Amino acid sequence: MIKNEIIRNAEERFPSGFLRAAEEAKKSTFVTSNRTGCLVRIGAAIFSGRKLISSSYNQDIHVFSNDIGPWHLYHAETRAIKQLITKEVRDKKEMRKLSIYVAHLGKETLFKKSRPCDGCMKEIINAGIKKVFYTIDTFTYGEIRL
């Protein structure tokens, strides 16, 4: 359940968590660059306080091994949460400090809108993450408190 959503002007700089998420988004370019069609470069980074504990990027995965057929997009947020679960972060104090940063890299602009979809928001809530930060454009970002 969303308690509060705030839109902030970054003015001079974004919080440092976005830099890590942007680094992850860049990786999606190299992993899926041979695929034709739209490439969505989104990265996610999960922090406990100031400590990075998980990060990932969007990845297109072929459903079939013969390179023909449907592709499935695995969202950066979901992949980062799955890595978090495998690390077995079970300390309740640490879980209360979790925040996720999501960055969408554009071609002409540094950042584009990256508010998590409804499916990713459910995963974020179920993981116990309390704050969500996402890019809106080059100068603005959003913050959701859960």
Accessible surface in RSA format (square Angstrom, percent):
REM  Atomic radii and reference values for relative SASA: ProtOr
REM  Chains: A
REM  Algorithm: Lee & Richards
REM  Probe-radius: 1.40
REM  Slices: 20
REM RES _ NUM      All-atoms   Total-Side   Main-Chain    Non-polar    All polar
REM                ABS   REL    ABS   REL    ABS   REL    ABS   REL    ABS   REL
RES MET A   1   175.74  91.0 144.62  95.7  31.12  74.1 120.27 102.2  55.47  73.5
RES ILE A   2    73.05  41.6  50.60  37.7  22.46  54.1  50.60  36.4  22.46  60.9
RES LYS A   3   160.33  78.2 123.47  75.8  36.85  87.7  77.37  69.6  82.96  88.4
RES ASN A   4    69.96  48.2  64.61  62.4   5.35  12.9  15.12  36.4  54.85  53.0
RES GLU A   5    70.89  40.7  41.84  31.7  29.05  69.2  19.39  37.5  51.51  42.1
RES ILE A   6    48.75  27.7  45.15  33.6   3.60   8.7  48.75  35.1   0.00   0.0
RES ILE A   7   102.39  58.3  76.01  56.6  26.37  63.6  76.01  54.7  26.37  71.6
RES ARG A   8    84.25  35.4  79.86  40.7   4.38  10.4  21.08  28.8  63.17  38.3
RES ASN A   9   100.41  69.2  75.68  73.1  24.74  59.6  23.79  57.3  76.62  74.1
RES ALA A  10    11.59  10.7   2.10   3.2   9.48  21.6   4.61   6.5   6.98  18.5
RES GLU A  11   134.91  77.5 104.46  79.0  30.45  72.5  37.12  71.8  97.78  79.8
RES GLU A  12   168.24  96.6 130.86  99.0  37.38  89.0  51.84 100.3 116.40  95.0
RES ARG A  13   190.07  79.8 173.82  88.6  16.25  38.7  69.63  95.2 120.44  73.0
RES PHE A  14    23.50  11.8  14.21   8.8   9.28  24.2  14.65   8.9   8.85  25.3
RES PRO A  15    38.35  28.0  27.50  25.1  10.85  39.4  37.74  31.2   0.61   3.8
RES SER A  16    81.88  69.2  71.35  95.2  10.52  24.2  37.20  79.2  44.68  62.6
RES GLY A  17     2.83   3.5   0.00   N/A   2.83   3.5   1.04   2.9   1.79   4.0
RES PHE A  18     0.00   0.0   0.00   0.0   0.00   0.0   0.00   0.0   0.00   0.0
RES LEU A  19   108.70  60.5 107.21  76.7   1.49   3.7 107.53  75.5   1.17   3.2
RES ARG A  20    64.99  27.3  63.56  32.4   1.43   3.4  21.00  28.7  43.99  26.7
RES ALA A  21     0.00   0.0   0.00   0.0   0.00   0.0   0.00   0.0   0.00   0.0
RES ALA A  22     9.94   9.1   9.94  15.3   0.00   0.0   9.94  14.0   0.00   0.0
RES GLU A  23    85.57  49.1  81.86  61.9   3.72   8.9  28.48  55.1  57.10  46.6
RES GLU A  24     4.42   2.5   4.42   3.3   0.00   0.0   0.00   0.0   4.42   3.6
RES ALA A  25     0.00   0.0   0.00   0.0   0.00   0.0   0.00   0.0   0.00   0.0
RES LYS A  26   111.11  54.2 110.94  68.1   0.17   0.4  58.37  52.5  52.73  56.2
RES LYS A  27    89.12  43.5  88.07  54.0   1.06   2.5  56.88  51.2  32.25  34.3
RES SER A  28     0.36   0.3   0.36   0.5   0.00   0.0   0.36   0.8   0.00   0.0
RES THR A  29    36.68  26.1  36.68  37.2   0.00   0.0  36.68  49.3   0.00   0.0
RES PHE A  30   162.62  81.4 142.04  88.0  20.58  53.5 143.57  87.0  19.04  54.5
RES VAL A  31    65.30  43.0  38.01  34.4  27.29  65.8  44.81  38.9  20.50  55.6
RES THR A  32     7.16   5.1   3.73   3.8   3.43   8.2   5.58   7.5   1.58   2.4
RES SER A  33    76.21  64.4  48.36  64.5  27.84  64.1  28.28  60.2  47.93  67.1
RES ASN A  34   136.73  94.3 100.85  97.5  35.87  86.4  47.77 115.0  88.96  86.0
RES ARG A  35    73.72  31.0  53.14  27.1  20.59  49.0  12.31  16.8  61.42  37.2
RES THR A  36   123.22  87.6 109.48 111.0  13.73  32.7  82.77 111.2  40.44  61.1
RES GLY A  37    68.90  85.0   0.00   N/A  68.90  85.0  38.70 106.2  30.20  67.6
RES CYS A  38   106.39  80.5  78.58  87.6  27.81  65.4  46.78 118.5  59.61  64.3
RES LEU A  39    65.42  36.4  40.76  29.2  24.66  62.0  41.38  29.1  24.03  64.7
RES VAL A  40    45.83  30.2  41.21  37.3   4.61  11.1  41.95  36.5   3.87  10.5
RES ARG A  41    55.31  23.2  54.60  27.8   0.71   1.7   7.80  10.7  47.51  28.8
RES ILE A  42    25.10  14.3  25.10  18.7   0.00   0.0  25.10  18.1   0.00   0.0
RES GLY A  43     0.00   0.0   0.00   N/A   0.00   0.0   0.00   0.0   0.00   0.0
RES ALA A  44     0.00   0.0   0.00   0.0   0.00   0.0   0.00   0.0   0.00   0.0
RES ALA A  45     0.00   0.0   0.00   0.0   0.00   0.0   0.00   0.0   0.00   0.0
RES ILE A  46     0.00   0.0   0.00   0.0   0.00   0.0   0.00   0.0   0.00   0.0
RES PHE A  47    25.62  12.8  25.62  15.9   0.00   0.0  25.62  15.5   0.00   0.0
RES SER A  48     8.76   7.4   3.32   4.4   5.44  12.5   1.30   2.8   7.45  10.4
RES GLY A  49    44.06  54.3   0.00   N/A  44.06  54.3  30.88  84.8  13.17  29.5
RES ARG A  50   233.05  97.9 204.53 104.3  28.52  67.9  81.19 111.0 151.86  92.0
RES LYS A  51   135.20  66.0 126.96  77.9   8.25  19.6  85.46  76.9  49.74  53.0
RES LEU A  52    66.71  37.2  45.18  32.3  21.53  54.1  45.18  31.7  21.53  57.9
RES ILE A  53    12.51   7.1   8.07   6.0   4.44  10.7  12.51   9.0   0.00   0.0
RES SER A  54     2.96   2.5   0.00   0.0   2.96   6.8   2.83   6.0   0.14   0.2
RES SER A  55    14.89  12.6   7.88  10.5   7.01  16.1   0.00   0.0  14.89  20.9
RES SER A  56     1.73   1.5   0.65   0.9   1.08   2.5   1.08   2.3   0.65   0.9
RES TYR A  57    33.59  15.7  33.59  19.1   0.00   0.0  12.34   9.3  21.25  26.2
RES ASN A  58     5.86   4.0   4.80   4.6   1.05   2.5   1.19   2.9   4.66   4.5
RES GLN A  59    35.46  19.8  34.68  25.3   0.77   1.8   0.77   1.6  34.68  26.3
RES ASP A  60    18.19  12.7  10.10  10.1   8.09  19.1   0.26   0.6  17.94  17.9
RES ILE A  61    63.18  36.0  61.45  45.8   1.72   4.1  63.15  45.5   0.02   0.1
RES HIS A  62    37.56  20.5  21.25  14.8  16.31  41.7  19.35  19.9  18.20  21.2
RES VAL A  63    82.07  54.0  52.42  47.5  29.65  71.4  57.38  49.9  24.68  66.9
RES PHE A  64   106.70  53.4 102.10  63.2   4.61  12.0 106.19  64.4   0.51   1.5
RES SER A  65   125.60 106.1  81.96 109.4  43.63 100.5  57.76 123.0  67.84  95.0
RES ASN A  66    97.87  67.5  74.35  71.8  23.53  56.6  42.51 102.3  55.36  53.5
RES ASP A  67   110.13  77.1  91.15  90.7  18.97  44.9  28.55  67.2  81.57  81.4
RES ILE A  68   128.87  73.3 123.50  92.0   5.37  12.9 127.12  91.5   1.75   4.7
RES GLY A  69    38.16  47.1   0.00   N/A  38.16  47.1  21.41  58.8  16.75  37.5
RES PRO A  70    72.93  53.2  61.45  56.0  11.48  41.7  72.35  59.7   0.58   3.6
RES TRP A  71    92.68  37.2  65.63  31.8  27.05  63.5  49.69  26.5  42.99  69.7
RES HIS A  72    90.82  49.6  88.86  61.8   1.96   5.0  51.64  53.2  39.18  45.6
RES LEU A  73    63.97  35.6  50.20  35.9  13.77  34.6  50.20  35.3  13.77  37.1
RES TYR A  74    84.10  39.3  81.97  46.6   2.13   5.5  44.92  33.8  39.18  48.3
RES HIS A  75    60.72  33.2  58.53  40.7   2.19   5.6  34.05  35.1  26.67  31.0
RES ALA A  76     0.00   0.0   0.00   0.0   0.00   0.0   0.00   0.0   0.00   0.0
RES GLU A  77     7.66   4.4   7.66   5.8   0.00   0.0   0.00   0.0   7.66   6.3
RES THR A  78    24.96  17.7  24.93  25.3   0.02   0.1  17.98  24.2   6.97  10.5
RES ARG A  79    53.60  22.5  50.83  25.9   2.77   6.6  11.02  15.1  42.58  25.8
RES ALA A  80     0.00   0.0   0.00   0.0   0.00   0.0   0.00   0.0   0.00   0.0
RES ILE A  81     1.92   1.1   1.92   1.4   0.00   0.0   1.92   1.4   0.00   0.0
RES LYS A  82   114.49  55.9 112.73  69.2   1.76   4.2  73.81  66.4  40.68  43.3
RES GLN A  83    68.28  38.2  66.82  48.8   1.45   3.5  28.82  61.3  39.46  29.9
RES LEU A  84     4.44   2.5   4.31   3.1   0.12   0.3   4.31   3.0   0.12   0.3
RES ILE A  85    98.13  55.8  91.99  68.5   6.14  14.8  96.32  69.4   1.82   4.9
RES THR A  86   107.92  76.8  79.78  80.9  28.14  67.1  75.69 101.7  32.24  48.7
RES LYS A  87   117.79  57.5  88.41  54.2  29.38  69.9  69.67  62.7  48.12  51.3
RES GLU A  88   112.29  64.5  97.13  73.5  15.16  36.1  16.22  31.4  96.07  78.4
RES VAL A  89    24.92  16.4  11.69  10.6  13.23  31.9  16.71  14.5   8.21  22.3
RES ARG A  90   170.73  71.7 149.15  76.0  21.58  51.4  68.75  94.0 101.98  61.8
RES ASP A  91    82.22  57.6  69.86  69.5  12.37  29.2  32.69  76.9  49.53  49.4
RES LYS A  92   158.61  77.4 154.95  95.1   3.65   8.7  98.62  88.8  59.99  63.9
RES LYS A  93   145.70  71.1 142.99  87.7   2.71   6.5  86.69  78.0  59.01  62.9
RES GLU A  94    39.51  22.7  39.15  29.6   0.36   0.9   7.80  15.1  31.71  25.9
RES MET A  95    47.31  24.5  47.11  31.2   0.19   0.5  47.12  40.1   0.18   0.2
RES ARG A  96   151.39  63.6 137.19  69.9  14.20  33.8  56.91  77.8  94.49  57.3
RES LYS A  97   118.57  57.8 102.67  63.0  15.90  37.9  59.30  53.4  59.27  63.1
RES LEU A  98     1.31   0.7   0.00   0.0   1.31   3.3   0.00   0.0   1.31   3.5
RES SER A  99    12.15  10.3  12.15  16.2   0.00   0.0   5.43  11.6   6.72   9.4
RES ILE A 100     0.00   0.0   0.00   0.0   0.00   0.0   0.00   0.0   0.00   0.0
RES TYR A 101    28.98  13.5  28.98  16.5   0.00   0.0   3.14   2.4  25.84  31.8
RES VAL A 102     0.18   0.1   0.18   0.2   0.00   0.0   0.18   0.2   0.00   0.0
RES ALA A 103     0.00   0.0   0.00   0.0   0.00   0.0   0.00   0.0   0.00   0.0
RES HIS A 104    26.70  14.6  26.70  18.6   0.00   0.0  19.63  20.2   7.07   8.2
RES LEU A 105    13.57   7.6   8.19   5.9   5.38  13.5   8.19   5.8   5.38  14.5
RES GLY A 106    10.13  12.5   0.00   N/A  10.13  12.5   3.33   9.1   6.80  15.2
RES LYS A 107   194.64  95.0 155.31  95.3  39.33  93.6 103.40  93.1  91.23  97.2
RES GLU A 108   162.82  93.5 123.70  93.6  39.13  93.2  68.42 132.3  94.41  77.1
RES THR A 109    67.71  48.2  58.98  59.8   8.73  20.8  60.54  81.3   7.17  10.8
RES LEU A 110   102.98  57.4  90.97  65.1  12.00  30.2  97.18  68.2   5.80  15.6
RES PHE A 111     4.56   2.3   3.48   2.2   1.08   2.8   3.48   2.1   1.08   3.1
RES LYS A 112    96.49  47.1  93.36  57.3   3.13   7.5  45.59  41.0  50.91  54.2
RES LYS A 113   132.28  64.5 117.63  72.2  14.66  34.9  63.20  56.9  69.08  73.6
RES SER A 114     5.75   4.9   0.00   0.0   5.75  13.3   4.19   8.9   1.56   2.2
RES ARG A 115    79.40  33.3  58.91  30.0  20.49  48.8  22.71  31.0  56.69  34.4
RES PRO A 116     4.24   3.1   0.00   0.0   4.24  15.4   0.96   0.8   3.28  20.4
RES CYS A 117    58.00  43.9  44.30  49.4  13.70  32.2  44.96 113.9  13.04  14.1
RES ASP A 118   111.80  78.3 106.54 106.0   5.25  12.4  30.21  71.1  81.59  81.4
RES GLY A 119    42.01  51.8   0.00   N/A  42.01  51.8  33.95  93.2   8.05  18.0
RES CYS A 120     3.58   2.7   2.91   3.2   0.68   1.6   0.05   0.1   3.53   3.8
RES MET A 121    13.05   6.8  13.05   8.6   0.00   0.0  13.05  11.1   0.00   0.0
RES LYS A 122   139.61  68.1 137.34  84.3   2.27   5.4  82.95  74.7  56.67  60.4
RES GLU A 123    69.93  40.1  69.08  52.3   0.85   2.0   6.53  12.6  63.40  51.8
RES ILE A 124     0.00   0.0   0.00   0.0   0.00   0.0   0.00   0.0   0.00   0.0
RES ILE A 125    68.97  39.2  57.28  42.7  11.69  28.2  58.47  42.1  10.50  28.5
RES ASN A 126   126.51  87.2  89.95  86.9  36.56  88.0  28.92  69.6  97.58  94.3
RES ALA A 127    12.07  11.1   1.19   1.8  10.88  24.8  11.69  16.5   0.37   1.0
RES GLY A 128    18.52  22.8   0.00   N/A  18.52  22.8  18.09  49.6   0.43   1.0
RES ILE A 129     1.81   1.0   0.00   0.0   1.81   4.4   0.00   0.0   1.81   4.9
RES LYS A 130    88.33  43.1  87.43  53.6   0.90   2.1  38.94  35.1  49.39  52.6
RES LYS A 131    75.87  37.0  75.87  46.6   0.00   0.0  31.09  28.0  44.78  47.7
RES VAL A 132     0.00   0.0   0.00   0.0   0.00   0.0   0.00   0.0   0.00   0.0
RES PHE A 133    20.67  10.3  20.67  12.8   0.00   0.0  20.67  12.5   0.00   0.0
RES TYR A 134     4.03   1.9   4.03   2.3   0.00   0.0   0.54   0.4   3.49   4.3
RES THR A 135     0.00   0.0   0.00   0.0   0.00   0.0   0.00   0.0   0.00   0.0
RES ILE A 136    42.54  24.2  36.44  27.1   6.10  14.7  36.44  26.2   6.10  16.5
RES ASP A 137    60.80  42.6  60.80  60.5   0.00   0.0  27.06  63.7  33.75  33.7
RES THR A 138    37.02  26.3  32.19  32.6   4.84  11.5  29.85  40.1   7.18  10.8
RES PHE A 139   132.80  66.4 132.28  81.9   0.53   1.4 132.59  80.4   0.21   0.6
RES THR A 140    27.64  19.7  27.64  28.0   0.00   0.0  17.17  23.1  10.47  15.8
RES TYR A 141    22.54  10.5  22.54  12.8   0.00   0.0   1.71   1.3  20.83  25.7
RES GLY A 142     0.00   0.0   0.00   N/A   0.00   0.0   0.00   0.0   0.00   0.0
RES GLU A 143     5.40   3.1   5.40   4.1   0.00   0.0   0.00   0.0   5.40   4.4
RES ILE A 144     0.00   0.0   0.00   0.0   0.00   0.0   0.00   0.0   0.00   0.0
RES ARG A 145    88.25  37.1  88.25  45.0   0.00   0.0  26.30  35.9  61.95  37.5
RES LEU A 146    22.74  12.7   6.85   4.9  15.89  40.0  13.53   9.5   9.21  24.8
END  Absolute sums over single chains surface
CHAIN  1 A     8842.7       7367.1       1475.6       4803.8       4038.9
END  Absolute sums over all chains
TOTAL          8842.7       7367.1       1475.6       4803.8       4038.9
